[in-house]
Amino acid sequence: MSLISAGTQPNVYTVPEAARLLRVRESWLEREAAARRIPFTMLAGSYRFTSDHLIQIVRMHEIKPAETAPLVPAAVRKRRTAQGKGPLPAGVTQLRPRPRPGPRGHHLT
């Protein structure tokens, strides 16, 4: 795949331009390029990014859904107690909150 051919101009973006297009911070882009974790071009001592680089960066950070986790129907899901947590293991006593001393909601100044 040839990005540049005779008679065409390449799209080359500076760090601020590339960061704006990717919607990331400039510092993140520079840090990742300096660590050689993302593709870039070095022109005149500055990081530059082509359209192909930006596409590669997005694909590198893409997260795909897991194929191994089957969906569990709502009717099969384990019900929770009224307090929003599952049943306590045997031998475990649920703690109750202690009452607060003093007036509630009043600030004495």
PyMOL CGO cylinders between C-alpha atoms (Angstrom):
from pymol import cmd
from pymol.cgo import CYLINDER

trace = [
    CYLINDER, 0.00, 0.00, 0.00, 1.62, 3.20, -1.14, 0.3, 1, 1, 1, 1, 1, 1,
    CYLINDER, 1.62, 3.20, -1.14, 0.49, 6.23, 0.81, 0.3, 1, 1, 1, 1, 1, 1,
    CYLINDER, 0.49, 6.23, 0.81, 2.42, 8.65, -1.40, 0.3, 1, 1, 1, 1, 1, 1,
    CYLINDER, 2.42, 8.65, -1.40, 2.43, 8.47, -5.17, 0.3, 1, 1, 1, 1, 1, 1,
    CYLINDER, 2.43, 8.47, -5.17, 3.66, 10.82, -7.84, 0.3, 1, 1, 1, 1, 1, 1,
    CYLINDER, 3.66, 10.82, -7.84, 1.72, 14.06, -7.97, 0.3, 1, 1, 1, 1, 1, 1,
    CYLINDER, 1.72, 14.06, -7.97, 0.05, 13.73, -4.58, 0.3, 1, 1, 1, 1, 1, 1,
    CYLINDER, 0.05, 13.73, -4.58, 0.78, 15.44, -1.29, 0.3, 1, 1, 1, 1, 1, 1,
    CYLINDER, 0.78, 15.44, -1.29, 0.82, 13.37, 1.89, 0.3, 1, 1, 1, 1, 1, 1,
    CYLINDER, 0.82, 13.37, 1.89, -1.36, 14.39, 4.81, 0.3, 1, 1, 1, 1, 1, 1,
    CYLINDER, -1.36, 14.39, 4.81, 1.14, 14.94, 7.61, 0.3, 1, 1, 1, 1, 1, 1,
    CYLINDER, 1.14, 14.94, 7.61, -0.11, 16.17, 10.98, 0.3, 1, 1, 1, 1, 1, 1,
    CYLINDER, -0.11, 16.17, 10.98, 1.75, 17.87, 13.81, 0.3, 1, 1, 1, 1, 1, 1,
    CYLINDER, 1.75, 17.87, 13.81, 1.33, 16.70, 17.41, 0.3, 1, 1, 1, 1, 1, 1,
    CYLINDER, 1.33, 16.70, 17.41, -1.41, 19.28, 18.18, 0.3, 1, 1, 1, 1, 1, 1,
    CYLINDER, -1.41, 19.28, 18.18, -3.28, 18.43, 14.95, 0.3, 1, 1, 1, 1, 1, 1,
    CYLINDER, -3.28, 18.43, 14.95, -3.02, 14.67, 15.48, 0.3, 1, 1, 1, 1, 1, 1,
    CYLINDER, -3.02, 14.67, 15.48, -4.02, 14.96, 19.14, 0.3, 1, 1, 1, 1, 1, 1,
    CYLINDER, -4.02, 14.96, 19.14, -7.09, 16.97, 18.17, 0.3, 1, 1, 1, 1, 1, 1,
    CYLINDER, -7.09, 16.97, 18.17, -8.08, 14.39, 15.52, 0.3, 1, 1, 1, 1, 1, 1,
    CYLINDER, -8.08, 14.39, 15.52, -7.58, 11.47, 17.93, 0.3, 1, 1, 1, 1, 1, 1,
    CYLINDER, -7.58, 11.47, 17.93, -9.15, 13.41, 20.82, 0.3, 1, 1, 1, 1, 1, 1,
    CYLINDER, -9.15, 13.41, 20.82, -6.22, 12.71, 23.13, 0.3, 1, 1, 1, 1, 1, 1,
    CYLINDER, -6.22, 12.71, 23.13, -3.83, 14.97, 25.00, 0.3, 1, 1, 1, 1, 1, 1,
    CYLINDER, -3.83, 14.97, 25.00, -0.73, 16.14, 23.20, 0.3, 1, 1, 1, 1, 1, 1,
    CYLINDER, -0.73, 16.14, 23.20, 1.41, 14.94, 26.12, 0.3, 1, 1, 1, 1, 1, 1,
    CYLINDER, 1.41, 14.94, 26.12, 0.00, 11.40, 25.74, 0.3, 1, 1, 1, 1, 1, 1,
    CYLINDER, 0.00, 11.40, 25.74, 0.77, 11.37, 22.02, 0.3, 1, 1, 1, 1, 1, 1,
    CYLINDER, 0.77, 11.37, 22.02, 4.32, 12.61, 22.56, 0.3, 1, 1, 1, 1, 1, 1,
    CYLINDER, 4.32, 12.61, 22.56, 4.92, 10.14, 25.43, 0.3, 1, 1, 1, 1, 1, 1,
    CYLINDER, 4.92, 10.14, 25.43, 3.68, 7.20, 23.36, 0.3, 1, 1, 1, 1, 1, 1,
    CYLINDER, 3.68, 7.20, 23.36, 5.78, 8.23, 20.35, 0.3, 1, 1, 1, 1, 1, 1,
    CYLINDER, 5.78, 8.23, 20.35, 8.89, 8.76, 22.50, 0.3, 1, 1, 1, 1, 1, 1,
    CYLINDER, 8.89, 8.76, 22.50, 8.43, 5.27, 23.98, 0.3, 1, 1, 1, 1, 1, 1,
    CYLINDER, 8.43, 5.27, 23.98, 8.01, 3.90, 20.43, 0.3, 1, 1, 1, 1, 1, 1,
    CYLINDER, 8.01, 3.90, 20.43, 4.59, 2.43, 21.27, 0.3, 1, 1, 1, 1, 1, 1,
    CYLINDER, 4.59, 2.43, 21.27, 2.81, 4.15, 18.36, 0.3, 1, 1, 1, 1, 1, 1,
    CYLINDER, 2.81, 4.15, 18.36, 3.85, 4.75, 14.74, 0.3, 1, 1, 1, 1, 1, 1,
    CYLINDER, 3.85, 4.75, 14.74, 5.12, 8.18, 13.71, 0.3, 1, 1, 1, 1, 1, 1,
    CYLINDER, 5.12, 8.18, 13.71, 7.52, 9.95, 11.37, 0.3, 1, 1, 1, 1, 1, 1,
    CYLINDER, 7.52, 9.95, 11.37, 10.31, 12.21, 12.59, 0.3, 1, 1, 1, 1, 1, 1,
    CYLINDER, 10.31, 12.21, 12.59, 10.63, 15.25, 10.32, 0.3, 1, 1, 1, 1, 1, 1,
    CYLINDER, 10.63, 15.25, 10.32, 13.01, 18.09, 11.18, 0.3, 1, 1, 1, 1, 1, 1,
    CYLINDER, 13.01, 18.09, 11.18, 13.33, 16.77, 14.73, 0.3, 1, 1, 1, 1, 1, 1,
    CYLINDER, 13.33, 16.77, 14.73, 9.57, 16.78, 15.39, 0.3, 1, 1, 1, 1, 1, 1,
    CYLINDER, 9.57, 16.78, 15.39, 6.98, 14.03, 15.58, 0.3, 1, 1, 1, 1, 1, 1,
    CYLINDER, 6.98, 14.03, 15.58, 4.66, 13.93, 12.60, 0.3, 1, 1, 1, 1, 1, 1,
    CYLINDER, 4.66, 13.93, 12.60, 1.75, 11.59, 11.94, 0.3, 1, 1, 1, 1, 1, 1,
    CYLINDER, 1.75, 11.59, 11.94, 0.27, 10.52, 8.62, 0.3, 1, 1, 1, 1, 1, 1,
    CYLINDER, 0.27, 10.52, 8.62, -3.35, 9.51, 8.13, 0.3, 1, 1, 1, 1, 1, 1,
    CYLINDER, -3.35, 9.51, 8.13, -2.18, 5.89, 8.04, 0.3, 1, 1, 1, 1, 1, 1,
    CYLINDER, -2.18, 5.89, 8.04, -0.41, 6.36, 11.39, 0.3, 1, 1, 1, 1, 1, 1,
    CYLINDER, -0.41, 6.36, 11.39, -3.60, 7.71, 12.97, 0.3, 1, 1, 1, 1, 1, 1,
    CYLINDER, -3.60, 7.71, 12.97, -5.61, 4.74, 11.69, 0.3, 1, 1, 1, 1, 1, 1,
    CYLINDER, -5.61, 4.74, 11.69, -2.97, 2.33, 13.05, 0.3, 1, 1, 1, 1, 1, 1,
    CYLINDER, -2.97, 2.33, 13.05, -3.02, 4.07, 16.46, 0.3, 1, 1, 1, 1, 1, 1,
    CYLINDER, -3.02, 4.07, 16.46, -6.80, 3.74, 16.69, 0.3, 1, 1, 1, 1, 1, 1,
    CYLINDER, -6.80, 3.74, 16.69, -6.65, 0.06, 15.70, 0.3, 1, 1, 1, 1, 1, 1,
    CYLINDER, -6.65, 0.06, 15.70, -3.85, -0.64, 18.21, 0.3, 1, 1, 1, 1, 1, 1,
    CYLINDER, -3.85, -0.64, 18.21, -6.07, 0.57, 21.04, 0.3, 1, 1, 1, 1, 1, 1,
    CYLINDER, -6.07, 0.57, 21.04, -9.28, -1.08, 19.83, 0.3, 1, 1, 1, 1, 1, 1,
    CYLINDER, -9.28, -1.08, 19.83, -10.90, -3.43, 22.33, 0.3, 1, 1, 1, 1, 1, 1,
    CYLINDER, -10.90, -3.43, 22.33, -13.09, -6.14, 20.89, 0.3, 1, 1, 1, 1, 1, 1,
    CYLINDER, -13.09, -6.14, 20.89, -15.81, -7.92, 22.87, 0.3, 1, 1, 1, 1, 1, 1,
    CYLINDER, -15.81, -7.92, 22.87, -14.87, -11.23, 24.45, 0.3, 1, 1, 1, 1, 1, 1,
    CYLINDER, -14.87, -11.23, 24.45, -16.17, -14.20, 22.51, 0.3, 1, 1, 1, 1, 1, 1,
    CYLINDER, -16.17, -14.20, 22.51, -15.99, -16.66, 25.41, 0.3, 1, 1, 1, 1, 1, 1,
    CYLINDER, -15.99, -16.66, 25.41, -18.40, -14.95, 27.80, 0.3, 1, 1, 1, 1, 1, 1,
    CYLINDER, -18.40, -14.95, 27.80, -21.91, -16.28, 27.11, 0.3, 1, 1, 1, 1, 1, 1,
    CYLINDER, -21.91, -16.28, 27.11, -24.84, -14.03, 27.82, 0.3, 1, 1, 1, 1, 1, 1,
    CYLINDER, -24.84, -14.03, 27.82, -26.90, -15.10, 30.80, 0.3, 1, 1, 1, 1, 1, 1,
    CYLINDER, -26.90, -15.10, 30.80, -30.66, -14.50, 30.50, 0.3, 1, 1, 1, 1, 1, 1,
    CYLINDER, -30.66, -14.50, 30.50, -32.16, -12.26, 33.18, 0.3, 1, 1, 1, 1, 1, 1,
    CYLINDER, -32.16, -12.26, 33.18, -34.36, -15.10, 34.47, 0.3, 1, 1, 1, 1, 1, 1,
    CYLINDER, -34.36, -15.10, 34.47, -31.28, -17.24, 35.21, 0.3, 1, 1, 1, 1, 1, 1,
    CYLINDER, -31.28, -17.24, 35.21, -29.21, -14.53, 36.92, 0.3, 1, 1, 1, 1, 1, 1,
    CYLINDER, -29.21, -14.53, 36.92, -28.73, -14.90, 40.67, 0.3, 1, 1, 1, 1, 1, 1,
    CYLINDER, -28.73, -14.90, 40.67, -31.06, -12.71, 42.69, 0.3, 1, 1, 1, 1, 1, 1,
    CYLINDER, -31.06, -12.71, 42.69, -29.59, -10.33, 45.22, 0.3, 1, 1, 1, 1, 1, 1,
    CYLINDER, -29.59, -10.33, 45.22, -30.86, -9.51, 48.69, 0.3, 1, 1, 1, 1, 1, 1,
    CYLINDER, -30.86, -9.51, 48.69, -32.71, -6.28, 49.47, 0.3, 1, 1, 1, 1, 1, 1,
    CYLINDER, -32.71, -6.28, 49.47, -29.43, -4.65, 50.50, 0.3, 1, 1, 1, 1, 1, 1,
    CYLINDER, -29.43, -4.65, 50.50, -28.00, -5.13, 47.01, 0.3, 1, 1, 1, 1, 1, 1,
    CYLINDER, -28.00, -5.13, 47.01, -25.47, -7.81, 47.95, 0.3, 1, 1, 1, 1, 1, 1,
    CYLINDER, -25.47, -7.81, 47.95, -25.53, -11.55, 47.74, 0.3, 1, 1, 1, 1, 1, 1,
    CYLINDER, -25.53, -11.55, 47.74, -26.04, -13.76, 50.79, 0.3, 1, 1, 1, 1, 1, 1,
    CYLINDER, -26.04, -13.76, 50.79, -23.24, -13.75, 53.33, 0.3, 1, 1, 1, 1, 1, 1,
    CYLINDER, -23.24, -13.75, 53.33, -21.07, -16.87, 53.68, 0.3, 1, 1, 1, 1, 1, 1,
    CYLINDER, -21.07, -16.87, 53.68, -21.81, -19.16, 56.64, 0.3, 1, 1, 1, 1, 1, 1,
    CYLINDER, -21.81, -19.16, 56.64, -20.37, -17.90, 59.91, 0.3, 1, 1, 1, 1, 1, 1,
    CYLINDER, -20.37, -17.90, 59.91, -20.13, -14.25, 58.79, 0.3, 1, 1, 1, 1, 1, 1,
    CYLINDER, -20.13, -14.25, 58.79, -22.14, -11.67, 60.74, 0.3, 1, 1, 1, 1, 1, 1,
    CYLINDER, -22.14, -11.67, 60.74, -23.31, -8.55, 58.96, 0.3, 1, 1, 1, 1, 1, 1,
    CYLINDER, -23.31, -8.55, 58.96, -22.14, -5.32, 60.61, 0.3, 1, 1, 1, 1, 1, 1,
    CYLINDER, -22.14, -5.32, 60.61, -24.57, -2.52, 61.40, 0.3, 1, 1, 1, 1, 1, 1,
    CYLINDER, -24.57, -2.52, 61.40, -23.54, 1.14, 61.23, 0.3, 1, 1, 1, 1, 1, 1,
    CYLINDER, -23.54, 1.14, 61.23, -22.92, 2.88, 64.54, 0.3, 1, 1, 1, 1, 1, 1,
    CYLINDER, -22.92, 2.88, 64.54, -25.11, 5.88, 65.42, 0.3, 1, 1, 1, 1, 1, 1,
    CYLINDER, -25.11, 5.88, 65.42, -23.35, 9.21, 65.08, 0.3, 1, 1, 1, 1, 1, 1,
    CYLINDER, -23.35, 9.21, 65.08, -23.04, 11.32, 68.21, 0.3, 1, 1, 1, 1, 1, 1,
    CYLINDER, -23.04, 11.32, 68.21, -24.29, 14.92, 68.25, 0.3, 1, 1, 1, 1, 1, 1,
    CYLINDER, -24.29, 14.92, 68.25, -26.81, 16.81, 66.16, 0.3, 1, 1, 1, 1, 1, 1,
    CYLINDER, -26.81, 16.81, 66.16, -27.11, 15.75, 62.52, 0.3, 1, 1, 1, 1, 1, 1,
    CYLINDER, -27.11, 15.75, 62.52, -26.97, 18.30, 59.76, 0.3, 1, 1, 1, 1, 1, 1,
    CYLINDER, -26.97, 18.30, 59.76, -26.30, 21.24, 62.08, 0.3, 1, 1, 1, 1, 1, 1,
    CYLINDER, -26.30, 21.24, 62.08, -23.00, 23.02, 62.16, 0.3, 1, 1, 1, 1, 1, 1,
    CYLINDER, -23.00, 23.02, 62.16, -22.19, 24.94, 65.28, 0.3, 1, 1, 1, 1, 1, 1,
    CYLINDER, -22.19, 24.94, 65.28, -20.05, 27.97, 64.66, 0.3, 1, 1, 1, 1, 1, 1,
]
cmd.load_cgo(trace, "trace")
